[in-house]
């Protein structure tokens, strides 16, 4: 692996974990409970975790022969809008994460591409890509406020839930509008007496 592909990790970054006190022997384990601010753009166009919102990490870091296996749950608030009626949605995301971070001198570290497996750099691991993948892949592309949401009236744009059951719009085909007066369906307007 070339040195130019290695990036420096900031130990103060919320989703960078320090594994210095985790013994390197296979089977050693440490648990971690941490609340961190959510990174920017953690979601899809219509729903996601607001930047800076509390993400709760409940993790287990376990030494394995090739590196450190980080697994656990990530929980946080979701905000978005319904894809049918545009009502604001507030929910919670609760996802599982599991990522192997390879030691630089391990067979895994030397035989895999940079983007295939996480890397341990200066006793630090960057959990953000794994969290981002887990959260974004769990989100619906077209979120709904409820499963049977009827959406909006295509004519007036009002939510169907706010309209009476007999709500309709008269649709007139523009090609026949000129003939309407001839059928007697619409009374002709009286002539203007001042004309």
HELIX and SHEET records of a PDB file:
HELIX    1   1 UNK A    3  UNK A    5  5                                   3    
HELIX    2   2 UNK A  107  UNK A  111  1                                   5    
HELIX    3   3 UNK A  128  UNK A  138  1                                  11    
HELIX    4   4 UNK A  160  UNK A  162  5                                   3    
HELIX    5   5 UNK A  177  UNK A  179  5                                   3    
HELIX    6   6 UNK A  180  UNK A  183  1                                   4    
SHEET    1   A 2 UNK A  16  UNK A  18  0                                        
SHEET    2   A 2 UNK A 124  UNK A 126 -1                                        
SHEET    1   B 5 UNK A  29  UNK A  37  0                                        
SHEET    2   B 5 UNK A  54  UNK A  64 -1                                        
SHEET    3   B 5 UNK A  67  UNK A  81 -1                                        
SHEET    4   B 5 UNK A  47  UNK A  49 -1                                        
SHEET    5   B 5 UNK A  42  UNK A  43 -1                                        
SHEET    1   C 5 UNK A  29  UNK A  37  0                                        
SHEET    2   C 5 UNK A  54  UNK A  64 -1                                        
SHEET    3   C 5 UNK A  67  UNK A  81 -1                                        
SHEET    4   C 5 UNK A  88  UNK A 102 -1                                        
SHEET    5   C 5 UNK A 118  UNK A 119  1                                        
END                                                                             
